[in-house]
Amino acid sequence: MIETVYYIPKHEISDKQCREGMVVEPKAIASLIRSARRPILITGGKLLEDENLVRYAVKFHKKGIPIVATGASSKPLVENGVKPIFVSRTLHYLTQYMLDESWKGFDGKGGYDLILFMGFTPAYLSRMLSALKHFSNVVTVSIDEFYQPNAKFSLTDFALIVRDELCIGCGNCVIVCPYNAIECQSIVKNGRRLTVDVRFCKDCEYVFCADSCPYDAIEFRKGGEIYYKALDVILNNL
C-alpha cells in the first residue's frame, strides 16, 4: 500500500521547556549537517543490540562524517569496516577529548561544531547532553529514536501517515483540523489527495483528523519503522 509520511516537528508539551523549534523533522536535521563547519557522529552501546543502527552509522560514515564510539559500540563498527577516530569509555573521557588537542576538524584548526548522537539509552544520553550544554562552541543533535530535551535539536519521533490508496479526498479531516494543517489538492484522474503542512500540525491531543476519517486513511505512528525511515530521509538529503 502506498503511504505518504509526514514527520511532525513539534509534538510534546516538553518542547516548551527548551524553546519552540528544538524538535525538528529529518530534512531539517540534514540541513543542519550540510551547513555545519564540521559534523561528527558519536555512537552508543545500542549498536551492539541493533544491527540497523550499525548499518546507519556506516552510511553516515560513508557520507564523510567521522565517528567517535562510546562504550563497546566500536566493535560492530570495526567489523563493518569503520574505524572510529576515537573510542571513549565514559562521558569523562569524551569531554576531556573535546577539551584537549585531539578534538580537531579535518583541517586541524579547531573542534567539531555539530555533534550527532545515535544509539544511546535515553537516560544516559540525557546526562551526556546536559553536560555538553556548557560547550558554547558546539551544537548537539540527537538522531536517536526518543525525544531528547537536553539536545539543541532533537529528531522528531512522530509522523502522520496518509494511506493514499484509501483516501478519497472527502475532506472530513480538513474540516476538523483546528490548525488548518491539512488541505485537499486536485490531481488528474484520481479525484483529490491530502497534503499536510507540518509547520502547523501539532499532533493535537484528540487526533481529530484520524478520528474523523471513515476510510482509515490517516494514522499517527511513532518509533520503530518510522524512525528508520527518518534516518533514510536525513541521509538522502545530505
WOWO-V139991 format. One record per run of one state. SS is the DSSP state (alpha for helix, beta for strand, coil for the rest). FROM is the first residue (numbers start at 1). TO is the last residue. If there is no record, write none. Layout:
ss->SS from->FROM to->TO
ss->SS from->FROM to->TO
//
This chain:
ss->coil from->1 to->2
ss->beta from->3 to->7
ss->coil from->8 to->12
ss->alpha from->13 to->18
ss->coil from->19 to->22
ss->beta from->23 to->24
ss->coil from->25 to->25
ss->alpha from->26 to->35
ss->coil from->36 to->38
ss->beta from->39 to->43
ss->coil from->44 to->44
ss->alpha from->45 to->48
ss->coil from->49 to->50
ss->alpha from->51 to->62
ss->coil from->63 to->65
ss->beta from->66 to->70
ss->coil from->71 to->73
ss->alpha from->74 to->79
ss->coil from->80 to->85
ss->beta from->86 to->88
ss->coil from->89 to->90
ss->alpha from->91 to->99
ss->coil from->100 to->113
ss->beta from->114 to->118
ss->coil from->119 to->121
ss->alpha from->122 to->132
ss->coil from->133 to->138
ss->beta from->139 to->142
ss->coil from->143 to->152
ss->beta from->153 to->155
ss->coil from->156 to->157
ss->beta from->158 to->163
ss->coil from->164 to->171
ss->alpha from->172 to->176
ss->coil from->177 to->181
ss->beta from->182 to->186
ss->coil from->187 to->191
ss->beta from->192 to->196
ss->coil from->197 to->207
ss->alpha from->208 to->212
ss->coil from->213 to->217
ss->beta from->218 to->222
ss->coil from->223 to->224
ss->alpha from->225 to->236
ss->coil from->237 to->238
//
